[in-house]
Each structure stands twice: as structure tokens, then as C-alpha cells.
Amino acid sequence: MEQGLTRDTLANATGLSPKFISHVEAGKPTAQIGKVLQLLAELGVTLHAQTAVDIPRKTVLAATHRRRSSHGK
């Protein structure tokens, strides 16, 4: 990998399977978004998406808080 991490190191750090990481690295066209975001977070990559509807900031903050607290962060 570009950052010098091995597939097994990433798997241990994220809890994802080495097979899943290999598939993503190879350009698999479909994958569970939550797992991809978990992998990106471990690599220090932030993904931003633009929505077609306005989501109130309060809702975004609540969702972010739930996600962080559910992962022990």
C-alpha cells in the first residue's frame, strides 16, 4: 500500500477482513459504504458528499455523535 501499511495491519486496525481490503484496493465496483468509510478513516482520508436536499446541521451533528459514540471514540 502507498502509506506503507500492510493489508493485515489495516485489517487488524479496522476489524475489516483482509479479503475485503484486497477487493477495495483492486477497485471492486461495489462495497458497503460503512466499511469503506471505516477503511478511509483509518487511512486518514475524509470523504465529503453533497446532498440534493438540505439536512439541518443539528441532524448532522447528532448523526456524527451517534457514529463516534457507537465506535468507542
Residue frames as qw, qx, qy, qz and C-alpha x, y, z in Angstrom:
[[0.000, 0.888, 0.460, 0.000, 0.00, 0.00, 0.00],
 [0.324, 0.762, -0.010, 0.560, 1.06, 3.57, -0.66],
 [0.346, -0.821, 0.213, -0.400, 1.33, 4.52, 3.04],
 [0.235, 0.454, -0.815, 0.271, 3.49, 1.52, 3.89],
 [0.621, -0.165, 0.537, -0.546, 0.68, -0.31, 5.68],
 [0.049, 0.062, -0.966, -0.247, 0.07, -3.97, 5.03],
 [0.544, -0.291, -0.515, -0.595, -3.34, -5.42, 4.32],
 [0.626, -0.336, -0.680, 0.182, -3.16, -7.37, 7.58],
 [0.240, -0.124, -0.375, 0.887, -2.22, -4.26, 9.58],
 [0.320, -0.118, -0.172, -0.924, -5.24, -2.43, 8.15],
 [0.626, -0.292, -0.655, -0.307, -7.45, -5.43, 8.82],
 [0.514, -0.289, -0.637, 0.497, -6.35, -5.52, 12.47],
 [0.090, -0.083, -0.204, 0.971, -6.78, -1.76, 12.88],
 [0.404, -0.039, -0.218, -0.887, -10.23, -1.61, 11.30],
 [0.545, 0.061, 0.732, -0.403, -11.72, -5.01, 12.09],
 [0.718, 0.505, -0.128, -0.461, -12.35, -5.49, 8.37],
 [0.924, -0.016, 0.355, 0.142, -11.33, -8.70, 6.63],
 [0.322, -0.470, 0.535, 0.623, -8.10, -8.79, 4.63],
 [0.365, 0.344, 0.774, 0.387, -10.17, -10.10, 1.70],
 [0.127, 0.896, 0.416, -0.090, -12.44, -7.02, 1.81],
 [0.203, -0.820, 0.218, 0.489, -9.42, -4.71, 1.88],
 [0.400, -0.158, 0.711, 0.556, -7.88, -6.52, -1.08],
 [0.314, 0.604, 0.698, 0.223, -11.11, -6.19, -3.05],
 [0.017, 0.954, 0.185, -0.235, -11.34, -2.44, -2.38],
 [0.323, -0.645, 0.438, 0.536, -7.68, -1.96, -3.25],
 [0.388, 0.058, 0.778, 0.490, -8.23, -3.84, -6.51],
 [0.200, 0.091, -0.265, -0.939, -11.09, -1.49, -7.45],
 [0.055, 0.385, 0.920, -0.051, -14.13, -3.58, -6.57],
 [0.074, -0.365, -0.366, -0.853, -17.08, -1.68, -8.09],
 [0.574, -0.598, -0.248, -0.502, -19.42, -2.26, -5.12],
 [0.444, 0.006, -0.709, 0.547, -18.88, -2.36, -1.36],
 [0.366, -0.759, -0.531, 0.092, -20.72, -1.49, 1.84],
 [0.158, 0.815, -0.041, 0.556, -20.32, 2.24, 2.34],
 [0.604, -0.771, 0.126, -0.160, -19.86, 1.92, 6.11],
 [0.893, -0.205, 0.197, 0.350, -16.93, -0.43, 5.66],
 [0.575, 0.541, 0.109, 0.604, -15.38, 1.79, 3.01],
 [0.143, -0.882, 0.056, -0.445, -15.71, 4.83, 5.29],
 [0.786, -0.595, 0.162, 0.056, -14.12, 2.88, 8.14],
 [0.838, 0.096, 0.184, 0.505, -11.20, 1.95, 5.90],
 [0.322, 0.731, 0.076, 0.597, -10.80, 5.53, 4.65],
 [0.427, -0.868, 0.066, -0.243, -10.86, 6.87, 8.20],
 [0.851, -0.404, 0.189, 0.277, -8.03, 4.55, 9.22],
 [0.687, 0.282, 0.227, 0.630, -6.03, 5.78, 6.22],
 [0.225, -0.483, -0.125, 0.837, -6.65, 9.41, 7.21],
 [0.012, 0.184, 0.564, 0.805, -8.92, 10.10, 4.25],
 [0.263, 0.423, 0.538, -0.680, -12.11, 12.11, 4.70],
 [0.117, 0.326, 0.752, 0.560, -14.91, 11.77, 2.18],
 [0.216, 0.365, 0.301, -0.854, -17.38, 14.62, 1.75],
 [0.167, 0.399, 0.824, 0.367, -20.67, 14.22, -0.08],
 [0.213, 0.071, -0.003, -0.974, -23.09, 16.82, -1.32],
 [0.239, 0.392, 0.871, -0.176, -26.78, 16.10, -0.90],
 [0.018, 0.404, 0.559, 0.724, -29.64, 17.18, -3.12],
 [0.413, -0.770, -0.398, -0.279, -31.64, 18.22, -0.05],
 [0.010, -0.646, 0.429, -0.631, -30.72, 20.39, 2.89],
 [0.715, -0.330, -0.591, 0.174, -30.01, 18.42, 6.05],
 [0.324, -0.903, 0.029, -0.280, -30.28, 20.54, 9.19],
 [0.279, 0.599, -0.631, 0.407, -26.93, 20.97, 10.97],
 [0.566, -0.389, 0.513, -0.515, -28.49, 19.66, 14.19],
 [0.966, 0.119, 0.088, -0.214, -29.32, 16.37, 12.42],
 [0.688, 0.550, -0.413, 0.230, -25.80, 16.06, 11.00],
 [0.037, -0.590, 0.621, -0.514, -24.21, 16.70, 14.39],
 [0.768, -0.238, 0.396, -0.443, -26.49, 14.18, 16.09],
 [0.955, 0.278, -0.086, -0.055, -25.64, 11.52, 13.50],
 [0.465, 0.616, -0.521, 0.365, -21.92, 12.22, 13.85],
 [0.345, -0.513, 0.581, -0.529, -22.16, 11.95, 17.62],
 [0.917, -0.058, 0.231, -0.320, -24.04, 8.63, 17.41],
 [0.849, 0.441, -0.273, 0.101, -21.47, 7.22, 15.00],
 [0.241, 0.616, -0.588, 0.466, -18.50, 8.23, 17.15],
 [0.509, -0.409, 0.541, -0.530, -20.03, 7.02, 20.40],
 [0.960, 0.066, 0.082, -0.258, -21.01, 3.66, 18.86],
 [0.812, 0.413, -0.321, 0.259, -17.35, 3.02, 17.91],
 [0.745, -0.513, -0.188, 0.382, -15.92, 3.98, 21.28],
 [0.479, 0.344, 0.019, 0.807, -14.36, 7.24, 20.02]]
